[in-house]
Amino acid sequence: MNCDTFIERLYDSDVREAGRGSAEMPTDIAAHLLACERCRAAFDAARADDLLLTRALVDVPSPAWRAEMLRQISRSPRAPWSQRIAMVNEVVIWGILAVAASQILLGASSTGAGVAAFWAGGAMALMRPGMAKHWQVLRRPLRWV
């Protein structure tokens, strides 16, 4: 088996189940893992991403949390387009800051970790608008009186 074939098989169900420990590792994959350091690192990264996504799907919020979020969303008044665009801007900025923080603090460089950090940062901007007040000050136009 060469590296290209290994990468193609990396996300097959039998290899993913073996990475989770719920099945036997296919013999051709196991033999290549022993011989190739680069493919072993790719396998470890894929296994970490799979574990991260599995945990994210299992850790669902409680029904009380969902009901509270729906209540808060329905209570908020409709904002004009400029405020909606500003909120999207804040979500993206907080998401990017969260990805940068995860890269710097945790050294997490996998795609799954970056996506999770981006969504966590965006959720922080939506759930805690008081924390983003300094961005509103910077966006405010200057008024000459």
HUGI-V221898 format. One record per residue. N is the residue number from 1. RES is the residue in three letters. SS is DSSP state (@ for helix, = for strand, . for the rest). PSI is psi in degrees with one decimal (* if undefined). Layout:
n=N res=RES ss=SS psi=PSI
n=N res=RES ss=SS psi=PSI
This chain:
n=1 res=MET ss=. psi=137.3
n=2 res=ASN ss=. psi=175.1
n=3 res=CYS ss=@ psi=-37.5
n=4 res=ASP ss=@ psi=-42.7
n=5 res=THR ss=@ psi=-38.6
n=6 res=PHE ss=@ psi=-47.0
n=7 res=ILE ss=@ psi=-37.6
n=8 res=GLU ss=@ psi=-36.3
n=9 res=ARG ss=@ psi=-7.5
n=10 res=LEU ss=. psi=-34.9
n=11 res=TYR ss=. psi=16.3
n=12 res=ASP ss=. psi=154.1
n=13 res=SER ss=@ psi=-37.5
n=14 res=ASP ss=@ psi=-35.9
n=15 res=VAL ss=@ psi=-39.1
n=16 res=ARG ss=@ psi=-40.9
n=17 res=GLU ss=@ psi=-37.8
n=18 res=ALA ss=@ psi=-36.9
n=19 res=GLY ss=@ psi=-31.4
n=20 res=ARG ss=@ psi=-13.7
n=21 res=GLY ss=. psi=10.6
n=22 res=SER ss=. psi=3.9
n=23 res=ALA ss=. psi=167.5
n=24 res=GLU ss=. psi=143.1
n=25 res=MET ss=. psi=130.0
n=26 res=PRO ss=. psi=142.3
n=27 res=THR ss=@ psi=-37.3
n=28 res=ASP ss=@ psi=-36.6
n=29 res=ILE ss=@ psi=-44.4
n=30 res=ALA ss=@ psi=-41.1
n=31 res=ALA ss=@ psi=-40.4
n=32 res=HIS ss=@ psi=-34.1
n=33 res=LEU ss=@ psi=-37.6
n=34 res=LEU ss=@ psi=-28.4
n=35 res=ALA ss=@ psi=-24.5
n=36 res=CYS ss=. psi=116.1
n=37 res=GLU ss=@ psi=-41.1
n=38 res=ARG ss=@ psi=-42.3
n=39 res=CYS ss=@ psi=-30.5
n=40 res=ARG ss=@ psi=-39.6
n=41 res=ALA ss=@ psi=-39.5
n=42 res=ALA ss=@ psi=-39.3
n=43 res=PHE ss=@ psi=-43.4
n=44 res=ASP ss=@ psi=-40.5
n=45 res=ALA ss=@ psi=-41.4
n=46 res=ALA ss=@ psi=-39.4
n=47 res=ARG ss=@ psi=-39.0
n=48 res=ALA ss=@ psi=-41.4
n=49 res=ASP ss=@ psi=-42.0
n=50 res=ASP ss=@ psi=-41.0
n=51 res=LEU ss=@ psi=-42.3
n=52 res=LEU ss=@ psi=-45.8
n=53 res=LEU ss=@ psi=-37.1
n=54 res=THR ss=@ psi=-43.1
n=55 res=ARG ss=@ psi=-39.8
n=56 res=ALA ss=@ psi=-35.0
n=57 res=LEU ss=@ psi=-29.3
n=58 res=VAL ss=@ psi=-37.1
n=59 res=ASP ss=. psi=75.8
n=60 res=VAL ss=. psi=147.5
n=61 res=PRO ss=. psi=157.7
n=62 res=SER ss=. psi=158.2
n=63 res=PRO ss=@ psi=-31.4
n=64 res=ALA ss=@ psi=-40.6
n=65 res=TRP ss=@ psi=-43.5
n=66 res=ARG ss=@ psi=-43.0
n=67 res=ALA ss=@ psi=-39.9
n=68 res=GLU ss=@ psi=-42.1
n=69 res=MET ss=@ psi=-42.4
n=70 res=LEU ss=@ psi=-37.0
n=71 res=ARG ss=@ psi=-43.7
n=72 res=GLN ss=@ psi=-37.2
n=73 res=ILE ss=@ psi=-43.0
n=74 res=SER ss=@ psi=-24.6
n=75 res=ARG ss=@ psi=-27.3
n=76 res=SER ss=. psi=137.8
n=77 res=PRO ss=. psi=158.3
n=78 res=ARG ss=. psi=131.6
n=79 res=ALA ss=. psi=152.3
n=80 res=PRO ss=. psi=164.9
n=81 res=TRP ss=@ psi=-37.8
n=82 res=SER ss=@ psi=-36.9
n=83 res=GLN ss=@ psi=-34.7
n=84 res=ARG ss=@ psi=-42.9
n=85 res=ILE ss=@ psi=-39.2
n=86 res=ALA ss=@ psi=-37.8
n=87 res=MET ss=@ psi=-41.2
n=88 res=VAL ss=@ psi=-40.2
n=89 res=ASN ss=@ psi=-44.0
n=90 res=GLU ss=@ psi=-41.5
n=91 res=VAL ss=@ psi=-45.3
n=92 res=VAL ss=@ psi=-43.6
n=93 res=ILE ss=@ psi=-46.1
n=94 res=TRP ss=@ psi=-35.0
n=95 res=GLY ss=@ psi=-43.8
n=96 res=ILE ss=@ psi=-40.3
n=97 res=LEU ss=@ psi=-38.2
n=98 res=ALA ss=@ psi=-39.1
n=99 res=VAL ss=@ psi=-44.4
n=100 res=ALA ss=@ psi=-42.1
n=101 res=ALA ss=@ psi=-39.8
n=102 res=SER ss=@ psi=-35.4
n=103 res=GLN ss=@ psi=-43.3
n=104 res=ILE ss=@ psi=-49.2
n=105 res=LEU ss=@ psi=-42.2
n=106 res=LEU ss=@ psi=-18.1
n=107 res=GLY ss=. psi=19.2
n=108 res=ALA ss=. psi=116.7
n=109 res=SER ss=. psi=9.8
n=110 res=SER ss=. psi=157.4
n=111 res=THR ss=@ psi=-43.0
n=112 res=GLY ss=@ psi=-40.3
n=113 res=ALA ss=@ psi=-38.2
n=114 res=GLY ss=@ psi=-41.9
n=115 res=VAL ss=@ psi=-43.9
n=116 res=ALA ss=@ psi=-41.0
n=117 res=ALA ss=@ psi=-40.9
n=118 res=PHE ss=@ psi=-45.8
n=119 res=TRP ss=@ psi=-37.2
n=120 res=ALA ss=@ psi=-41.7
n=121 res=GLY ss=@ psi=-41.8
n=122 res=GLY ss=@ psi=-39.8
n=123 res=ALA ss=@ psi=-35.4
n=124 res=MET ss=@ psi=-40.3
n=125 res=ALA ss=@ psi=-34.8
n=126 res=LEU ss=@ psi=-37.0
n=127 res=MET ss=@ psi=-26.4
n=128 res=ARG ss=. psi=71.2
n=129 res=PRO ss=@ psi=-22.0
n=130 res=GLY ss=@ psi=-26.0
n=131 res=MET ss=@ psi=-16.9
n=132 res=ALA ss=@ psi=17.1
n=133 res=LYS ss=@ psi=-33.7
n=134 res=HIS ss=@ psi=-27.8
n=135 res=TRP ss=@ psi=-35.0
n=136 res=GLN ss=@ psi=-35.5
n=137 res=VAL ss=@ psi=-40.5
n=138 res=LEU ss=@ psi=-31.2
n=139 res=ARG ss=@ psi=-18.3
n=140 res=ARG ss=. psi=132.0
n=141 res=PRO ss=. psi=150.8
n=142 res=LEU ss=. psi=136.7
n=143 res=ARG ss=. psi=123.5
n=144 res=TRP ss=. psi=120.3
n=145 res=VAL ss=. psi=*
